[in-house]
């Protein structure tokens, strides 16, 4: 696909203005699926980890731009799903 890239927006107004145009020529290969968390989190897990492991998890989560608790939950979900 050789369509347009989505620019980075500095304000919500810029994003809204972008969405008001014809977007049929966008390069959709630039998008990644984003899992939405619809199920409520009713159970809680507390665990002790070595500081080095926790810091490594936090670093990986930061690289992905998500909170480290969400990253840990994603790792667990992926393992259970066999991915």
MONOR-V871975 format. One record per backbone hydrogen bond with DSSP energy under -0.5 kcal/mol. CO is the residue of the C=O (numbers start at 1). NH is the residue of the N-H. If there is no record, write none. Layout:
# MONOR-V871975
CO_NH, CO_NH
This chain:
# MONOR-V871975
4_27, 5_7, 11_15, 12_16, 13_17, 14_18, 15_19, 16_20, 17_20, 18_21, 23_26, 25_4, 26_28, 27_30, 28_31, 33_35, 36_38, 40_42, 50_53, 50_54, 51_55, 52_56, 53_57, 54_58, 55_59, 56_60, 57_61, 58_62, 59_63, 60_64, 61_65, 61_66, 62_65, 67_71, 68_72, 69_73, 70_74, 71_75, 72_76, 73_77, 74_78, 75_79, 76_80, 77_81, 78_82, 78_83, 79_82
